[in-house]
Amino acid sequence: MRTEPGAQADPARDTITLDGRRLEAAAPRTYLLLNKPRGYVTSRTDPGGRPVVLDLIRHVRARVFPVGRLDYDTEGLLLLTDDGPLANYLLHPRYEIPRVYEAEVEGHVRDADLARWRRGVVLDDGVAVPRSVRVLRRAGATATWLELTFAEGRNREVRRYAQGLGHPVRRLRRIAFGPLRLGDLASGHSRPLRPAELADLNRLRG
C-alpha cells in the first residue's frame, strides 16, 4: 500500500480505492477534426431526416458531439469531442476564440471597399464586426473571395454580415478555429487531433 504524500499510481498495475470502493481510471478523451461538406446538419440527429455530421464518423466508437455549428450549406473545419469542459470554453463568448472563413460573395469587392467592411454591420442581434477582412481573389465583376475572421460564433453571422453589405454569400468555408487549421484534409474526412494541436488547445484554456 502506497500512502505517502506524492506517491503516484499506475492504473495498469495498481488498484485505487476510496472508502473501500474501487476507482476506475478515467477514459481517454476523443478529439476529431472534420472537414464538413455542404449538405450536412451539425447535430447528432435531424428530425427532417437530413444527413448529420456524425454520419461521416461512423467508425468512431466514442460518443462525441460537434463543438459549435456550421450551417447546412457551410463547409470546413468542425471539431468533435467528448470533452465537455473544453467545448464550453471554446464556445463561451467571453474568450472570443477566432474563427477564420473563406467566403465567395456576389459582386466585385474593391480594395477601397474594405474600410466599409471593417466597420461592421448592424444585425438584428447586434453589430457584427470582423477582426479582419481581406480579398483573396476576384472573378471579374461577378464574385470575390474574401478571408474573414470573427470571434463570436453567432448564428449565420458571416452570411448575414455579407448580405447586409449587399454581397450575398455563394460559398462559405471555415478554415481555422482557434489554433486549429483545416489544412489539406479532404472534404468529408476526419482525423484525430495531433498532440501539438491538443497541447495548443490546453494552453489556450490554461
C-alpha positions in Angstrom: 0.0 0.0 0.0 1.4 3.4 -1.1 0.0 6.1 1.1 2.9 8.5 1.5 2.4 12.1 0.1 3.3 12.4 -3.6 3.0 8.7 -4.3 1.9 8.1 -7.9 -0.3 5.2 -9.0 0.0 3.2 -12.2 -3.6 2.4 -13.3 -2.3 -0.6 -15.3 -0.9 -2.2 -12.2 -2.4 -0.6 -9.1 -5.8 -0.9 -7.6 -7.0 2.5 -6.4 -9.8 2.7 -3.8 -11.6 5.4 -1.9 -13.6 4.4 1.3 -13.3 0.8 0.2 -14.7 1.4 -3.3 -12.5 0.9 -6.4 -11.9 3.9 -8.6 -11.6 3.3 -12.3 -9.2 5.2 -14.4 -10.8 8.0 -16.5 -11.3 7.0 -20.1 -9.2 9.0 -22.6 -11.0 11.8 -24.4 -11.6 11.8 -28.1 -10.8 14.8 -30.3 -11.5 14.8 -34.0 -11.1 17.4 -36.7 -13.7 17.0 -39.5 -13.8 18.8 -42.9 -17.6 19.1 -43.1 -19.1 19.1 -46.6 -22.1 21.1 -47.6 -25.4 19.3 -47.2 -24.9 18.0 -43.6 -26.5 19.2 -40.4 -24.3 19.9 -37.5 -26.1 17.9 -34.8 -26.4 14.3 -33.6 -29.8 13.8 -35.2 -32.1 15.7 -37.6 -35.9 15.4 -37.3 -36.2 16.0 -41.0 -34.0 13.1 -41.9 -31.2 15.1 -43.4 -27.6 13.7 -43.2 -25.8 14.7 -40.0 -22.1 15.1 -39.4 -22.0 12.0 -37.2 -22.8 10.0 -40.3 -19.3 10.9 -41.5 -17.6 9.3 -38.5 -19.5 6.0 -38.0 -16.2 4.3 -37.4 -15.7 6.3 -34.2 -16.9 4.5 -31.1 -16.7 7.4 -28.7 -19.8 9.4 -28.1 -18.6 12.7 -29.5 -20.5 15.9 -30.3 -19.8 18.9 -32.5 -18.3 22.0 -30.9 -20.5 24.7 -32.2 -22.3 24.7 -35.5 -21.7 25.1 -39.2 -24.8 25.8 -41.4 -26.2 23.1 -43.6 -24.6 24.9 -46.7 -21.4 25.8 -44.9 -18.3 23.6 -45.1 -15.0 23.3 -43.4 -13.4 22.8 -40.1 -15.5 21.3 -37.3 -14.2 20.0 -34.0 -15.9 16.9 -32.5 -15.1 15.7 -29.0 -16.5 14.2 -25.8 -14.6 16.8 -23.7 -17.4 19.0 -22.4 -15.3 21.5 -20.4 -13.1 22.2 -23.5 -16.2 22.6 -25.7 -17.8 25.1 -23.2 -14.6 27.1 -23.1 -14.2 27.3 -26.9 -17.8 28.4 -27.3 -18.0 30.9 -24.5 -18.3 34.5 -25.9 -16.1 35.8 -23.2 -13.0 34.1 -24.6 -13.5 35.4 -28.2 -12.0 32.3 -29.9 -11.3 33.4 -33.5 -13.0 31.6 -36.5 -11.5 32.2 -39.9 -13.6 31.8 -43.1 -13.1 31.9 -46.8 -16.2 33.3 -48.4 -17.2 33.6 -52.1 -19.5 36.6 -52.3 -21.5 38.0 -55.2 -20.2 41.1 -56.9 -16.9 42.9 -57.2 -15.4 44.0 -53.8 -12.7 46.6 -54.4 -9.8 47.2 -52.0 -11.3 50.6 -51.4 -14.5 48.9 -50.2 -12.7 47.1 -47.3 -12.8 50.0 -44.9 -16.6 49.8 -45.0 -16.5 46.0 -44.5 -14.2 46.5 -41.5 -16.6 49.0 -39.8 -19.2 46.2 -39.4 -22.9 45.8 -39.9 -25.8 46.3 -37.6 -27.8 43.0 -37.5 -31.0 42.1 -35.6 -28.9 40.7 -32.7 -26.3 43.5 -32.6 -23.3 44.8 -34.5 -21.2 42.3 -36.4 -17.6 43.5 -36.7 -14.9 41.2 -38.1 -11.5 41.1 -36.6 -10.0 41.1 -40.1 -11.1 41.0 -43.7 -9.0 40.8 -46.9 -9.5 40.0 -50.5 -8.1 36.7 -51.7 -9.0 36.8 -55.4 -11.7 38.1 -57.7 -13.7 36.5 -60.6 -14.2 39.6 -62.7 -17.3 41.6 -61.7 -19.3 38.6 -60.7 -17.7 37.3 -57.5 -15.0 37.9 -54.9 -13.3 35.5 -52.5 -12.6 37.0 -49.1 -10.9 35.8 -45.9 -12.9 36.9 -42.8 -12.2 36.4 -39.1 -14.9 36.6 -36.5 -14.7 35.8 -32.8 -18.3 35.4 -31.6 -19.8 32.5 -33.4 -23.3 33.9 -33.8 -25.9 32.1 -35.9 -25.2 32.6 -39.6 -23.2 35.7 -38.7 -20.9 35.7 -41.7 -23.8 35.2 -44.2 -25.9 37.9 -42.6 -23.0 40.3 -42.4 -22.1 39.9 -46.1 -25.8 40.2 -47.0 -26.0 43.4 -45.1 -23.2 44.8 -47.2 -25.0 43.9 -50.4 -22.8 40.9 -51.3 -24.7 37.6 -50.6 -22.5 34.6 -49.8 -22.3 32.0 -52.6 -20.0 29.6 -50.8 -18.6 29.6 -47.2 -15.8 27.5 -45.7 -14.3 27.7 -42.2 -10.5 27.1 -42.4 -9.5 27.8 -38.8 -10.9 27.7 -35.3 -8.6 29.0 -32.5 -5.3 27.3 -33.0 -6.7 24.5 -35.3 -6.2 24.7 -39.1 -8.1 22.7 -41.7 -5.1 22.3 -44.0 -5.4 19.8 -46.8 -7.9 17.5 -45.1 -10.3 16.2 -47.8 -14.0 17.1 -47.7 -16.0 14.6 -45.7 -12.8 13.2 -44.0 -11.8 13.4 -40.4 -8.6 12.8 -38.3 -7.7 12.7 -34.6 -6.1 15.9 -33.3 -2.3 15.8 -33.3 -0.6 16.0 -29.9 0.7 19.5 -30.7 -2.8 20.7 -31.6 -4.2 19.3 -28.4 -1.4 21.0 -26.5 -2.3 24.3 -28.2 -5.9 23.9 -27.1 -4.9 23.1 -23.5 -2.5 26.1 -23.4 -5.4 28.3 -24.7 -7.6 27.4 -21.8 -4.8 27.5 -19.3 
